[in-house]
Amino acid sequence: MTTKSNRNAENGIILYIDQGLEAIVPGFLENRRRDVETLETALEENNLAQIQLIGHRMRGDGGGYGFDAISTMGTALEQAAAREDRDAIRRHTAELIDFLDRVTVVYRR
């Protein structure tokens, strides 16, 4: 799998991903957008176990889909939940939102 990230002039993120993932990447990204909602609700409800589980899943799944940054964010969320560090959870959730807002996927043919 070939991945490469570059920031474009509008502060966007261009991520180059192998064409073989084209059918599944949109669903993966949509699931991460749903994760944001779940993370925010879990934080409001003080459900750190759920945040830790989501972070763990993101850590494991991100790289397989070509999104190493999501794996890194997942690790950070998982660790922050384990430490009960709500401020870090908010920061990492905001980082995920920002990434999802700015990323553009380009499929390598």
C-alpha positions in Angstrom: 0.0 0.0 0.0 1.4 3.4 -1.0 0.4 6.4 1.2 1.7 9.9 1.3 0.3 13.0 2.9 0.8 16.5 1.7 -0.8 19.7 2.8 -2.2 21.7 -0.1 -2.2 25.5 -0.3 -5.6 25.7 1.4 -4.3 23.9 4.5 -6.0 20.7 3.3 -4.5 17.3 3.6 -4.1 15.2 0.4 -3.7 11.5 1.1 -2.6 9.2 -1.7 -4.1 5.7 -1.3 -3.9 2.6 -3.5 -6.8 2.2 -5.9 -7.7 -1.2 -4.4 -9.1 0.6 -1.3 -11.4 2.9 -3.3 -14.6 1.0 -2.6 -14.1 0.9 1.2 -12.4 4.2 2.1 -15.6 6.3 2.0 -17.3 4.0 4.5 -14.2 4.0 6.7 -14.2 7.8 6.8 -18.0 7.9 7.5 -17.5 5.6 10.4 -14.9 7.9 11.8 -17.3 10.8 11.6 -19.8 8.7 13.5 -17.0 8.0 16.0 -16.7 11.7 16.6 -20.3 11.9 17.7 -19.9 8.8 19.9 -16.7 10.2 21.5 -18.4 13.5 22.3 -21.4 11.7 23.8 -19.2 9.3 25.8 -17.2 12.2 27.2 -20.4 14.0 28.3 -21.5 10.7 29.9 -18.0 10.1 31.4 -17.9 6.8 29.6 -14.1 6.5 29.4 -14.3 2.7 28.6 -16.2 3.5 25.4 -13.6 6.2 24.4 -10.8 3.7 25.1 -12.5 1.1 22.9 -13.0 3.5 20.0 -9.4 4.7 20.3 -8.2 1.1 20.3 -10.3 0.3 17.2 -9.0 3.4 15.4 -5.4 2.5 16.2 -5.9 -0.9 14.7 -7.9 0.0 11.6 -6.3 3.3 10.5 -3.1 1.9 9.0 -4.9 -0.9 7.2 -7.0 1.7 5.3 -4.0 3.9 4.6 -4.7 6.4 7.4 -1.7 6.3 9.7 -2.8 9.6 11.2 -6.0 8.0 12.4 -4.1 5.2 14.0 -2.0 7.8 15.8 -5.1 9.7 17.0 -6.6 6.4 18.1 -3.6 5.6 20.2 -3.7 9.0 21.8 -7.4 8.7 22.6 -7.0 5.2 24.0 -4.1 6.3 26.2 -5.9 9.5 27.3 -9.0 7.5 28.3 -6.9 5.1 30.3 -5.4 8.1 32.1 -8.8 9.6 32.6 -7.4 12.8 30.9 -10.6 14.5 29.7 -8.7 17.5 28.3 -6.5 15.3 26.2 -9.6 13.4 24.9 -11.2 16.7 23.9 -8.0 17.8 22.1 -7.6 14.5 20.3 -11.3 14.5 19.3 -10.8 18.0 17.9 -7.7 16.8 16.0 -9.8 14.0 14.5 -12.6 16.4 13.5 -10.0 18.7 11.9 -8.4 15.9 10.0 -11.7 14.6 8.7 -12.6 18.1 7.6 -9.4 18.7 5.7 -8.5 15.3 4.2 -8.9 14.7 0.5 -8.2 11.2 -0.8 -6.6 10.6 -4.1 -6.5 7.1 -5.4 -3.3 5.9 -7.1 -4.1 4.1 -10.4 
